[in-house]
Amino acid sequence: MIQNKVAYITGGTKGIGLGIAEILLKNGVSVAFSGRKKEDVEKAEQDLKKISENVLGIVSDVRSLDDENQAVSLITEKFGQLDFVIANAGLGVFKPVDELSSEEWNSMIETNLTGVFHTLKASVAELKKTEGYYITIASLAGANFFENGTGYNASKFGVVGFTQAAMIDLRKYKIKSTVIMPGSVATNFNGNVPSEKDEWKIQPEDMGNLVLDVLKMNPRVLPSKIEFRASKPKS
């Protein structure tokens, strides 16, 4: 049963994170979510409250462990517990390796990889109490390298390895861990503006339904790594 549980979603103001938040709220889960920009957090919170009042928007940058510690404190203060953590915040810069700047490299590693560590580090004590679930959103780029993807590939390969190793560390506390690796998703990622041209892609609500299915599985089952792609290639 997932009703009356509490979830925290990073990068929850749009795209995949927002899609997950919407689906969980519709299925009785209280949702806290975070984003870097106050105006984005406020807008998403307003939209999500049309589904349920059990929402908390938090301004937090996953690159900062202090921010994530504060986020978890706010969540437990409001809801009293934390059951599910979905580490979704991420960004991508796609350039040839000889043109990629150190600042661009660091922005991806610090957000995509160090960020998932910060989120887990901040929340693990609460997850131990609830025997909760920790999910990371990686990418098929965490298993498949491509041109102009050095920084992004490095960060997402790292997320996959991190989550799989964390799964082994945490299962003795009855905390479950899953890494989800989607392919092309219809979001605002990398400057895209979703439109009819993206109909062939995975939709944010598809990601939400996948997370819902994972959380509802029998506790004896652990889908530790999930590759998730569009069923038809781009035409």
Salt bridges, closest charged atoms under 4 A:
ASP47 OD2 - LYS43 NZ 2.99
ASP47 OD1 - LYS50 NZ 3.81
ASP61 OD1 - ARG36 NE 3.65
ASP61 OD2 - ARG63 NH2 2.68
GLU104 OE2 - LYS95 NZ 2.62
GLU126 OE2 - LYS129 NZ 3.13
ASP198 OD2 - LYS197 NZ 3.68
ASP198 OD1 - LYS201 NZ 2.83
GLU227 OE1 - ARG229 NH1 3.48
